[in-house]
Amino acid sequence: MTYRPSDHRIAVIDIGSNSVRLVVFEGGGRFPAIAFNEKVMCGLGRTVAATRRLDPEGMVLALQTLDRFALLLREMRIKEVRAVATAAMRDAENGRAFVDAIETRCGFPVDLLSGGEEGRYSAMGVLAGIPEADGIVGDLGGGSLELVDIRQGAIGNAVSLPLGPLLLMDEFAKKRAAAIARIAETLQQAPWLGEGKGRDFYAVGGAWRALARLHLERGNYPLHILHHYEMDRAEVMEFCGVLAGMSAQSLVKAPRIAQRRLESLPMAAAVMRRIFELSGCRRLVISALGLREGLVYAAMPEELRKVDPLLDACGDIARRSGRFAEHADKLLEWTAPLFANESAADKRLRHAAALLSDVAWQGHPDYRAEKVLSEVLYGRFGGIDHRGAAKVALALYVAYGGTLGEGIAGDVERLLNNGDRNWSRTLGLGLRLAQRISGGTSSALRFARLEMSADTLFLKVQEPRQAIAGEVVCRRLDALAKAVGRKSAVLPE
């Protein structure tokens, strides 16, 4: 697969033990957008443990699904197609023959990945969305579990184990104790798991996302986004312990989770709990990016992989949606006096907010604040956790006239501490002032600058340009000064 920096599309087809999925990625940036995403739960691996063959009904459904995908790809005129098959196809006696049948019928090649390749691509998918990831990646598919150690962007120890929930359910049925024993025994093949102590565990795969969704719903979490959802060690041990002891029937009313996925949850929870017992990992981090995104990431040029995915995505949105995309660097510089002793992480978030500061301009004036809040919170961004997304979103909410503590912002604020809220309020009011002074043109910001003393926030305006500090500008300066605990003053220079 060739990755080109353009607006072309790349299709990835993932033929897994549990599901068959098509994802079409669009654009040639560091964090390409998803133009199409469809999944069908086929259950190809449901009978592999018992019969060593793919599930017959699953094969029929998979072929029907792949016929549809092939037709769609022709209609979309997509030439770059990467189709891969994983554990069920590897382990089944008729897996290779089924791959051949798919290739003949659908007209695209299918790579039968080894367990090592599957783990490597899944780890690269995690790095695509969480570049700073340091810990153990676990990709739980229907037929296998891939474990990979990642440090400073590099892939270390890796192993593929036959611990997929479909495989365990097929082999052990209702013999729960035997299944738990098999999980414990099999994980001994990864003696390096103990190196995860005090580090993060990055969970990939639909079963573990479903587990996280249950936990999210139970806790009334304010942001319904699974990517980068976190649970601390104690929460994982308690929740997975309860879930592992439940039956699929008792989970039937779980919200927004497919029945076939529910059936695998107790086994998925049992595997997760045992991993945390052995590894000593401090925290669970859900990654919505895995094998499919890893295939795209692996095809990128090395220099593109080094690009910040958050700032790249924000810049792309600004170019497509904003009026003054080039304005961001000046806004970053202009608001800097408000943030003395700023950390590199906060400066990066401030840069993201500056890039996105004009994206809601086309919305109705009464709803621009809500629009930008929603777009940032629920947009597809890499390289940012929930807390960071909330900080940026609330800053832009304030920039468009929203008030913290009111309306939909109130729930989102639960993700933040007081320092975070003050940061969002200050940045939002700073951007609001800058946009009013400049009218969106970076050149106008050269006429005025901020300076902060112990008790006063000054707006210093060039002598010939005093008219730029009009009544509305002064009101916004007053609001910003109040937010930073100072009085305001306009001075010529």
N, C-alpha and C positions, 0 to 999 in steps of 0.2 A: 504494500500500500504506500502510495506517494502522498506526502503532505506538502501542499503548496500554499504559500501566503497569498490567498486570493479569496474570492467569494464562492468558491466551488463547494460542492457537498461531498461528504464521505459517508458511506453506509456501513454499519457494523451489524452483523447478524450473529447472535449468541444462541447456540443450540445446546441448552443445558439439560441436566437431569430432571429438573422440575418444570422449567419454562423455556419457551422459544421467543426471542425478542429481536425486534428490528429498531435500531436507533440511527437516525440520519443527523449527522453533525454538519453545521453550516458555518462557513467562514474559515479563514486561515490564521486566526489569532491564537494567543496562548490559551484561551479558555473558550473554545468554539461554542456557539449556541446550538441548541437542539431544535431542529426543524420538524422532526417527527419521531414518535416513540410509541411502539405498540408491543404488548406482551400477551402471550397466550399460555395458560398453564396446561402443558401437555402431559407431564408425568412420564417421560420416556424411561426414567430410571426406577420406576415403581417396582418392577419385578426382577431387576437385575440380580439382587442378592439371592433370591430363591431359585431363579431359573437360568441365570447367566445370560439372559436375553432381554432385549428391550421390550417394554410393555406394548403389546399389539395395538390396543386402542390408542395409546400415546403415539405410536408410529403413524397411524392414520391421521390423527389430528395434527401432528407435526408436519406431515406432507401437505395437508390442506393449508396450513398456516404459511408454509414456505412457498407454496404456489402463489398465495396472495401477495407475499412480500416480493417475490420475483416480478409479478405483474406491476406492483406499485413502483418498483425501482426502474422498470422500463418506462413507465409513464412519467416518472420524475427525471428521466434521462440521466441517471446517476451511473457514472462509469467506474468510480472507485468503490469497490465492494470488498469488504473483508468479512468472511464467514468463518466462524470457529465452532468446534464441538468440544465438549469437555468430558467429565468423568463417566457418565453413563455410556457414551460411545466408546470410551477407552476400555471400559471393563466388560462390556457385553460381547458375547461371541459373534453376534451379527452386527456389531457396531460399525466395522469397516465397510461391510456390504451396504449398510444403510447410508453411510456417507457417500459411497459410489452412486447409489440410487438418487440421492439428493442432487449431486453434481450433474448427473445425466438429465434429470427432470427439470431442474431449475436454471441450469446454465451458468452457475458461478462455482468456483472452487471452494472447498471446505477444508480448513486446516484442522486436523485432529491434534489438539494440544496435549502435550505431556503434562503431568502434574506440576513439574517444575516450571514449565512455561506459563501455566495457568496462574500459579502463585506469583511469578515475576510480573506478569501483566496486571494482576490485581493490585500488587504493591505500587506499581507505577501509576495506576489509577488513583490511589490514595494520595500519592505525591502530586499528581496533577491538580488536586483540589485543596490539599493541605501541605504546601511545600516544606513547612517546618516540622512535619511529622517526625517523631522520634519514639519508637516503641515497636510493638509487634502488630502486624497486620494479620487478621484472620478472615478468610473468605470462605463462608459456609455455603456450599451449593447443595443440591439434593443428594449427590452421590459422594462428595468428598469435602474435606476441609484442608485448605491450604494455609499454612502458617509461614510468615516471613518476617525476619527482623530487619528494620530499617533504621539507619543512623545517618544524620547529616546528608540526606538525599541519596545515600548508597544502600544497596540491597545486600544483606548478609545471609545468615543462616536461613534455610528454607526447607520445608518438608510438605509432602502431600499425603494425607491420611484418609483411610476409608471410614469417615465419620459423618457423612451426609445424613440428614434426618430420614430421607426416603430409604436409604440403605439400611439404617438401623431399624426403622419401622418394619421394613420388609423381612428382616432377619429375625427380629425379636418379638414382633407383634405386641402382645400385652405383657411380656416378660421384662418388666421395668428394671428389676434388680440386675438381671443379666445384662441389660443394655448399659446400665450405669457402670458395671464392672468392665464391660468392653471399652467404654469411653476412657476410663481410667487407665486400663492396660495399654490401649493404643497410643494415648498421649505420652507414654513413656518413651516413645520413639523420637520425641523432641526434647532431649535432656537440657537443651539450651533455653527452654522456656523460662527458667529461673532468672535469666538475664533481663526479664521484663520487670523485675521488682522496682517499684517506684516510678515506672514509666507508664505510657498510655497503651491501651489496646484499641486498635482501629478495626471496627467490625464492618465487614462487607457482606452483602447477600440479603436476599429478600426475607428469609426467616428471621434474621437478626433485626432487620428494619421493622418487621411486624412486631417483634418483641419490644423494641423501643417505642413503637406507636402505642402499644398498650400502656406502657409506663407513662408516656407523655399524657395520654388521655386521663389516666387515673389521677395524675398529679395536677390536672387543670393547668398545664403549662401554657403560657400566653402566646407562644409562637409555634404554630403547627408546621414546622420544618424539621425533617429528620436529619438532613445533612448537618453534621457537627452537633447533633444532640448529645449531651453528656450525662453520664451517671457515675457517681463516685463508687469506690470499691464496696462500701457497705450496702449501697442501694442495689448493686449488681448481685451480691451474694444473697441478700434477702429476697429480692424480686424473682431471681432465677430459681431460687430454692422453692418458692411457692409455685411458680409456673411449671417447673419440672414434675411436680407431683399432681398436676391437674390432668384431666382427660380432655380430649378434643371436644367432646360433647358439652363440657362445662364452659368452653370458650366460644360456643356457637354465636353468642350475641355480641362478640367483640366488634367494635365499630370499624368500618372501612377496611376489613381484612378478608380476603377471599377464603372460602371454606377449605380449599386444598392447602392453603398456606397455614390455616389454623391447625390442621391435622399435624403439622410438623413442629409446632411451637414447643410442646413439652420436651421433645428431644433436643431441639435447638437450645433451649434454656439449660438443659442438663450439660450439654457440651460447653456452653459459655461458663457455667459455674465452675466446672472442673478446671478449665483453663485459668480462671482467676485464682483458684486454690493453688495451682502449681506455679503460676508465673509471678504472683505478687504484684500484678499491675495495679496502679493506683486509681485508674479511671478508664471508663469505656467511652469511646468517641465513635459515633456512627459516621461512616462515610457512604454517601450516596453514589460516589464514584468508585468504580472498581475495574473489572476486566475490560469492559467495552471502552471506557475512557482511557484505560492503560494502553490499549492497542493504538489509539489515536496519539496519545502522548509519546509512545515509543517511536512513532513515525515522524515526530517533529524534529527539525534540526536542533542541535544541541544549544545553539544560541537562543532559540525561541523558548526552550524549556526554562532558561534562566530568567525570563521576563516575569515580572510580578503579575499573577493572574487577576488579582483584584483591580489594580490600576489599569491593566490592559482592557478588562471588561468594562470598567467605568469610562475609559476613554472612548471605547467603541460606541457605547450608549450615547455619550455626549456628542459624538460626531453624527450619529443618526437622529438624535432627538432634540438636541439643544440648538440654540442659535449662535452661541459664541464659544465653541469648543476650545479655542485657543486662550480663553479667558482664565482657565483654571490655574495656571502657573502664577499669574499675577495675583489671584485671590489667595493662593497659598502664601505668597510673600506678604500680602497686605494684612492678613489676619495674624501673622506671626507675633506681633507685639502683645497680643492677648494671652500668649501661652509661653511664659518664661519657663525655663528648665523643662521643656517638653521632651518626652521620651520619643525614641524613633518610632515606636508602635503607634503612638498618638498622632505624630506628624503624618504617618502613612494614612491613617484614617481621615485626618483633616484634608489630605490631598484627594482622597476618594470623594469626600463631600464636596470639595471644590469642583471636581470634574462633573459631579451630578447636579450641581447647583442650579442649572437652567433647564432640567429635563421636563419639568411639569408646566412649562410656560403656556402650552396649548390648552391646558385644562381650564374648566370654568373657575373664575377667581374664587368663588365660595368653597371650592373643593380641591384646590391645588395642594393644600397641606396634606389632606387625607390621601390624595393621589400619590404624592411623592413618598409618603410614609409606607404605603402599601407596595409601591414598586421596588423600594429598596429592601424592605423586609422579606418580600416574597419573590424577589428577582433571583436569577441564577448567577451567583457570584462564587468564585473560588478565593481561597486565601483569606477568609474572614469567618470568625465564629459568631455565635448568636449575640454575644455581648457587643462585639464590634459592630455588627449590623444594626443593632438597636441604637448604639451611640450615633452612628452616621444618619440613620433614618430619622431619629428625633431631632438632630441638628437641622436637617433639611425641613422637617415639619415646622420647626420654629422659624426658619428662614422664609417660609411661605405664609407666615402669619399665625401658625398654630401656637397654643399655649400648653406647656407641660402640666400634667395632672388633670387634664380635661379630655373628654371624649375617648377616642380609640387609643390615644397616647398613654392613657393611664395604665392599661394592662401591660403595654410594652415596657413601661418604666420598671416593672417588677424584675426585669432582667438586670437592672443597673443599681449601683450604689449611689450615694449622694454626690460623690466626686464625679462620677460618670454623668449624672444629670446636669451638674453645673457645667461640665465640659460641653455637653450638647447644647445647653441653653446659650452659653457664651458664643460658641461657634455659630450657632444659628442666627443669633442677633448680629454677629459680626458680618456674616454673609449677607444678611438682609440690609444692613447699612451699606455695605460695599456695592451691592447691586443697585441700590437707590442712587448712590453717588454717581456711579458709572453708566447707568442705563445699559449695562451689559457690555460696554466697550472697555477693554483693558487700558486704552490710552487715557481715558478720563481719570483712572485711578492714580495716574502719575501726578495729578494736581493736588492730591490730598493724601495724608498718611496718619496713622494712629501712633500715639506715644503715651505711655502710661507711667505715672509717678505713684508715690505712695498713697495719695488721696484723690488724684484727678486723672481722668481719661481725656487726653487732648486729641482733637482733630485739627491737625496743622495743614492749612490750605495755602497754596502759592498766592502771593499778592494779586496778580492779575486775574485770578480765577475764583475770587471770593464768592461770586454768585452761585457757585456749585453747592455751597452749604445753605440750601434753602430750608424752609420751615419743616418739611417732611424729614429732611436729612437730620436736622437738629433733634426732632422728636425721636428718631431711631438711635441717634447717638446717646440721648438721655436714657433710653431703655437699656442699651448696652452697658453704659456706665453703672447703672443701678445693679445689673446682673453681676458685675465684677466688684461691687462694693465701693464705688467711687463716684464723685461728682463729675460733671462733664464741662468741657470748655472748648470753644473754637478759637484758634489762634492763627494769625497770618504768619507766613514765613517767606 
